[in-house]
Amino acid sequence: MSSAAAITQTVVGAGRKIVSFQLQGIDRSLPYIAKRIAWAAKMAGINTSGPSTLPTTYKQYTINKSPHVDKRSRDQYEIRVMRRVVQIDAPLEVADKFAKFVETKLPPMASTVDIKIVEKRYVPAEELYSGKRVA
């Protein structure tokens, strides 16, 4: 389980945070894990959106069965990487506690499922805009 938290700032209203849980993996339990995260957030009274499906990427490999002869004899393998996104919108303290909960406790993550946590904090518009006309 790997997680990285990158904080960016968005102009809306103060005191709220959007946390995006980006899941990806090759395991068929990935949709179940994403639904479980969304369900836990809804049970805690947090506004959620998702789980949203992102495009699946396919990696195909062709390997010769014999290293020297028989070019016609080959094996073909494919890896499908599925992705899901769950977003929550909550006050700062609640969002931090829920992100920590998902990182440590929530689903016993499969070894083939990675989770990346991206946080966006709302900043009041007054901090970024003075209201004075420039031109």
Backbone as CSV, one residue per row, in Angstrom:
resi,resn,N_x,N_y,N_z,CA_x,CA_y,CA_z,C_x,C_y,C_z
1,MET,0.856,-1.174,0.000,0.000,0.000,0.000,0.896,1.229,0.000
2,SER,0.780,1.995,-1.055,1.563,3.218,-1.121,0.619,4.400,-1.115
3,SER,0.993,5.422,-0.400,0.142,6.608,-0.370,1.019,7.843,-0.353
4,ALA,0.544,8.843,-1.060,1.242,10.123,-1.085,0.192,11.206,-0.982
5,ALA,0.454,12.201,-0.196,-0.506,13.284,-0.018,0.097,14.563,-0.578
6,ALA,-0.521,15.073,-1.615,-0.090,16.333,-2.200,-1.173,17.359,-1.915
7,ILE,-0.795,18.477,-1.349,-1.770,19.495,-0.974,-1.708,20.631,-1.984
8,THR,-2.829,20.881,-2.632,-2.949,22.025,-3.519,-4.064,22.894,-2.981
9,GLN,-4.135,24.134,-3.438,-5.124,25.054,-2.903,-6.111,25.456,-3.992
10,THR,-7.379,25.498,-3.623,-8.455,25.853,-4.524,-9.242,26.999,-3.903
11,VAL,-9.739,27.897,-4.735,-10.483,29.040,-4.224,-11.956,28.669,-4.107
12,VAL,-12.500,28.576,-2.889,-13.935,28.405,-2.664,-14.279,29.007,-1.330
13,GLY,-14.279,28.265,-0.236,-14.580,28.756,1.100,-13.653,28.102,2.092
14,ALA,-13.426,28.723,3.215,-12.426,28.239,4.168,-12.970,27.093,5.003
15,GLY,-12.067,26.310,5.559,-12.414,25.300,6.533,-12.834,23.960,5.975
16,ARG,-12.714,23.729,4.678,-13.105,22.449,4.088,-11.951,21.880,3.289
17,LYS,-12.030,20.584,3.066,-10.978,19.901,2.327,-11.613,18.825,1.460
18,ILE,-11.112,18.679,0.247,-11.510,17.573,-0.625,-10.365,16.576,-0.624
19,VAL,-10.676,15.331,-0.296,-9.680,14.267,-0.314,-10.086,13.288,-1.401
20,SER,-9.151,13.004,-2.283,-9.393,12.105,-3.397,-8.588,10.825,-3.173
21,PHE,-9.279,9.690,-3.127,-8.630,8.382,-2.970,-8.559,7.742,-4.345
22,GLN,-7.349,7.641,-4.884,-7.154,7.082,-6.216,-6.612,5.667,-6.065
23,LEU,-7.418,4.700,-6.460,-7.063,3.292,-6.324,-6.697,2.732,-7.686
24,GLN,-5.678,1.901,-7.724,-5.362,1.200,-8.960,-4.768,-0.150,-8.615
25,GLY,-5.026,-1.127,-9.477,-4.492,-2.451,-9.218,-4.955,-3.449,-10.258
26,ILE,-4.422,-4.657,-10.144,-4.750,-5.724,-11.080,-5.667,-6.758,-10.441
27,ASP,-6.069,-6.511,-9.208,-6.893,-7.459,-8.472,-8.372,-7.214,-8.755
28,ARG,-9.168,-8.266,-8.791,-10.601,-8.122,-9.039,-11.349,-7.591,-7.822
29,SER,-10.676,-7.481,-6.690,-11.325,-6.942,-5.493,-11.278,-5.413,-5.450
30,LEU,-10.677,-4.787,-6.446,-10.561,-3.327,-6.480,-11.916,-2.615,-6.431
31,PRO,-12.924,-3.016,-7.221,-14.223,-2.338,-7.115,-14.847,-2.492,-5.723
32,TYR,-14.671,-3.633,-5.108,-15.201,-3.861,-3.758,-14.542,-2.923,-2.746
33,ILE,-13.227,-2.742,-2.847,-12.507,-1.864,-1.924,-12.961,-0.413,-2.105
34,ALA,-13.136,0.011,-3.365,-13.595,1.382,-3.629,-15.005,1.595,-3.073
35,LYS,-15.892,0.619,-3.245,-17.249,0.738,-2.703,-17.224,0.780,-1.186
36,ARG,-16.308,0.043,-0.594,-16.218,0.008,0.867,-15.748,1.348,1.427
37,ILE,-14.819,2.015,0.743,-14.362,3.336,1.176,-15.512,4.337,1.084
38,ALA,-16.254,4.309,-0.044,-17.388,5.222,-0.211,-18.467,4.946,0.833
39,TRP,-18.735,3.682,1.119,-19.747,3.317,2.113,-19.347,3.803,3.505
40,ALA,-18.064,3.647,3.866,-17.595,4.096,5.180,-17.731,5.610,5.310
41,ALA,-17.459,6.343,4.240,-17.594,7.797,4.287,-19.061,8.195,4.445
42,LYS,-19.957,7.526,3.738,-21.377,7.840,3.851,-21.901,7.522,5.247
43,MET,-21.432,6.438,5.842,-21.853,6.074,7.194,-21.351,7.085,8.219
44,ALA,-20.228,7.752,7.920,-19.688,8.778,8.817,-20.344,10.141,8.567
45,GLY,-21.231,10.233,7.592,-21.916,11.489,7.307,-21.110,12.445,6.455
46,ILE,-20.207,11.938,5.659,-19.343,12.764,4.816,-19.900,12.766,3.395
47,ASN,-19.872,13.934,2.743,-20.292,14.019,1.343,-19.295,13.273,0.472
48,THR,-19.791,12.373,-0.380,-18.904,11.582,-1.231,-19.341,11.670,-2.678
49,SER,-18.410,11.424,-3.559,-18.723,11.208,-4.966,-17.872,10.029,-5.424
50,GLY,-18.518,9.083,-6.053,-17.797,7.913,-6.519,-18.284,6.674,-5.817
51,PRO,-17.700,5.578,-6.060,-16.479,5.351,-6.831,-16.695,5.526,-8.329
52,SER,-15.836,6.319,-8.945,-15.887,6.569,-10.379,-14.866,5.682,-11.067
53,THR,-15.255,5.156,-12.208,-14.373,4.280,-12.965,-13.517,5.111,-13.906
54,LEU,-12.222,4.868,-13.898,-11.300,5.483,-14.845,-10.914,4.436,-15.889
55,PRO,-10.358,4.848,-17.015,-10.034,3.877,-18.064,-9.063,2.803,-17.592
56,THR,-9.318,1.588,-18.047,-8.444,0.454,-17.753,-7.331,0.427,-18.785
57,THR,-6.100,0.242,-18.323,-4.972,0.151,-19.256,-4.592,-1.312,-19.433
58,TYR,-4.243,-1.655,-20.638,-3.874,-3.025,-20.982,-2.411,-3.060,-21.390
59,LYS,-1.681,-4.011,-20.855,-0.296,-4.236,-21.274,-0.216,-5.664,-21.775
60,GLN,0.183,-5.836,-23.039,0.234,-7.159,-23.641,1.675,-7.530,-23.952
61,TYR,2.015,-8.767,-23.644,3.362,-9.274,-23.858,3.283,-10.553,-24.669
62,THR,4.173,-10.697,-25.662,4.289,-11.921,-26.447,5.694,-12.465,-26.231
63,ILE,5.774,-13.746,-25.863,7.050,-14.366,-25.516,7.203,-15.653,-26.316
64,ASN,8.386,-15.862,-26.877,8.671,-17.111,-27.575,8.740,-18.256,-26.563
65,LYS,8.153,-19.410,-26.923,8.222,-20.569,-26.025,9.627,-21.160,-26.012
66,SER,10.247,-21.168,-27.167,11.602,-21.692,-27.277,12.542,-20.540,-27.603
67,PRO,13.705,-20.474,-26.955,14.581,-19.312,-27.174,15.281,-19.287,-28.541
68,HIS,15.393,-20.430,-29.224,16.224,-20.457,-30.425,15.429,-20.722,-31.701
69,VAL,14.524,-21.658,-31.659,13.795,-22.044,-32.875,12.293,-21.950,-32.627
70,ASP,11.519,-22.312,-33.613,10.057,-22.324,-33.532,9.503,-20.931,-33.244
71,LYS,9.695,-20.052,-34.211,9.196,-18.679,-34.080,7.668,-18.658,-33.996
72,ARG,7.022,-19.685,-34.551,5.562,-19.706,-34.562,4.965,-20.089,-33.208
73,SER,5.760,-20.623,-32.339,5.276,-21.080,-31.043,5.511,-19.990,-29.991
74,ARG,4.431,-19.312,-29.601,4.552,-18.188,-28.672,3.462,-18.242,-27.610
75,ASP,3.740,-17.582,-26.492,2.746,-17.383,-25.444,2.411,-15.899,-25.381
76,GLN,1.139,-15.602,-25.126,0.723,-14.213,-25.005,0.136,-13.987,-23.616
77,TYR,0.583,-12.896,-22.976,0.119,-12.541,-21.646,-0.419,-11.114,-21.670
78,GLU,-1.330,-10.840,-20.741,-1.927,-9.523,-20.673,-2.113,-9.138,-19.210
79,ILE,-1.793,-7.878,-18.892,-2.034,-7.336,-17.557,-3.018,-6.191,-17.705
80,ARG,-4.108,-6.260,-16.948,-5.103,-5.196,-16.964,-5.011,-4.432,-15.651
81,VAL,-4.777,-3.133,-15.751,-4.691,-2.272,-14.566,-5.966,-1.448,-14.495
82,MET,-6.787,-1.734,-13.469,-8.052,-1.018,-13.287,-7.826,0.141,-12.328
83,ARG,-8.641,1.199,-12.498,-8.529,2.371,-11.625,-9.909,2.841,-11.189
84,ARG,-9.982,3.317,-9.942,-11.198,3.894,-9.378,-10.828,5.134,-8.579
85,VAL,-11.774,6.084,-8.465,-11.567,7.300,-7.683,-12.779,7.499,-6.782
86,VAL,-12.502,7.784,-5.492,-13.540,8.153,-4.531,-13.126,9.493,-3.938
87,GLN,-14.041,10.487,-3.953,-13.735,11.799,-3.393,-14.667,12.088,-2.233
88,ILE,-14.108,12.719,-1.186,-14.922,13.155,-0.060,-14.738,14.659,0.107
89,ASP,-15.771,15.328,0.601,-15.741,16.763,0.877,-16.169,16.931,2.326
90,ALA,-15.241,17.368,3.186,-15.516,17.420,4.623,-14.721,18.546,5.276
91,PRO,-15.059,18.893,6.533,-14.232,19.834,7.282,-12.814,19.278,7.467
92,LEU,-11.865,20.171,7.752,-10.456,19.785,7.811,-10.183,18.613,8.743
93,GLU,-10.684,18.688,9.993,-10.378,17.654,10.986,-10.980,16.310,10.583
94,VAL,-12.218,16.343,10.103,-12.905,15.110,9.711,-12.196,14.471,8.519
95,ALA,-11.804,15.286,7.541,-11.121,14.765,6.354,-9.784,14.139,6.727
96,ASP,-9.034,14.783,7.630,-7.754,14.216,8.057,-7.939,12.892,8.777
97,LYS,-8.936,12.831,9.680,-9.183,11.590,10.416,-9.631,10.470,9.482
98,PHE,-10.485,10.786,8.512,-10.956,9.748,7.601,-9.828,9.258,6.697
99,ALA,-8.959,10.166,6.220,-7.822,9.752,5.392,-6.895,8.835,6.183
100,LYS,-6.655,9.162,7.444,-5.816,8.311,8.299,-6.480,6.948,8.510
101,PHE,-7.818,6.960,8.694,-8.577,5.728,8.872,-8.447,4.823,7.649
102,VAL,-8.564,5.407,6.456,-8.459,4.609,5.230,-7.044,4.067,5.070
103,GLU,-6.048,4.903,5.396,-4.653,4.460,5.267,-4.341,3.278,6.173
104,THR,-4.839,3.320,7.393,-4.415,2.321,8.376,-5.398,1.178,8.562
105,LYS,-6.688,1.480,8.656,-7.615,0.464,9.136,-8.538,-0.135,8.090
106,LEU,-9.067,0.710,7.190,-10.265,0.293,6.468,-10.153,-1.071,5.813
107,PRO,-10.009,-1.213,4.529,-10.023,-2.581,4.038,-8.647,-3.181,4.150
108,PRO,-8.573,-4.452,4.448,-7.259,-5.073,4.348,-6.888,-5.081,2.877
109,MET,-6.034,-4.152,2.501,-5.702,-3.974,1.086,-4.978,-5.199,0.544
110,ALA,-5.346,-5.586,-0.658,-4.627,-6.656,-1.333,-3.254,-6.128,-1.725
111,SER,-2.325,-7.011,-1.895,-0.969,-6.573,-2.240,-0.913,-6.016,-3.657
112,THR,-1.945,-6.277,-4.454,-1.946,-5.797,-5.835,-2.741,-4.510,-6.008
113,VAL,-3.221,-3.906,-4.910,-3.997,-2.667,-4.981,-3.199,-1.544,-4.331
114,ASP,-2.981,-0.468,-5.076,-2.283,0.712,-4.554,-3.295,1.823,-4.335
115,ILE,-3.085,2.601,-3.287,-3.961,3.738,-3.018,-3.109,4.988,-2.913
116,LYS,-3.555,6.038,-3.584,-2.878,7.335,-3.544,-3.888,8.336,-3.016
117,ILE,-3.504,9.098,-2.003,-4.396,10.058,-1.379,-3.956,11.466,-1.773
118,VAL,-4.856,12.204,-2.432,-4.568,13.570,-2.859,-5.533,14.492,-2.120
119,GLU,-4.984,15.499,-1.439,-5.798,16.421,-0.646,-5.795,17.806,-1.282
120,LYS,-6.965,18.444,-1.312,-7.096,19.826,-1.774,-7.762,20.604,-0.666
121,ARG,-7.117,21.651,-0.222,-7.652,22.478,0.851,-8.228,23.757,0.264
122,TYR,-9.418,24.144,0.716,-10.032,25.388,0.277,-9.385,26.565,0.982
123,VAL,-9.136,27.645,0.239,-8.557,28.866,0.777,-9.563,29.981,0.535
124,PRO,-9.790,30.868,1.513,-10.723,31.969,1.275,-10.269,32.839,0.110
125,ALA,-11.224,33.330,-0.668,-10.905,34.125,-1.854,-10.211,35.427,-1.483
126,GLU,-10.425,35.946,-0.269,-9.831,37.215,0.130,-8.309,37.130,0.216
127,GLU,-7.779,35.959,0.507,-6.327,35.815,0.605,-5.651,35.926,-0.758
128,LEU,-6.345,35.516,-1.818,-5.738,35.494,-3.138,-6.107,36.723,-3.973
129,TYR,-7.174,37.427,-3.600,-7.659,38.538,-4.406,-7.918,39.715,-3.491
130,SER,-7.260,40.843,-3.772,-7.386,42.018,-2.906,-8.626,42.840,-3.192
131,GLY,-9.227,42.681,-4.387,-10.413,43.444,-4.741,-10.082,44.747,-5.445
132,LYS,-8.822,45.113,-5.555,-8.444,46.355,-6.221,-8.307,46.114,-7.723
133,ARG,-8.678,47.127,-8.504,-8.526,47.021,-9.952,-7.078,47.361,-10.310
134,VAL,-6.525,46.595,-11.193,-5.136,46.808,-11.603,-5.063,47.752,-12.789
135,ALA,-5.932,47.606,-13.761,-5.837,48.416,-14.972,-6.696,49.643,-14.915
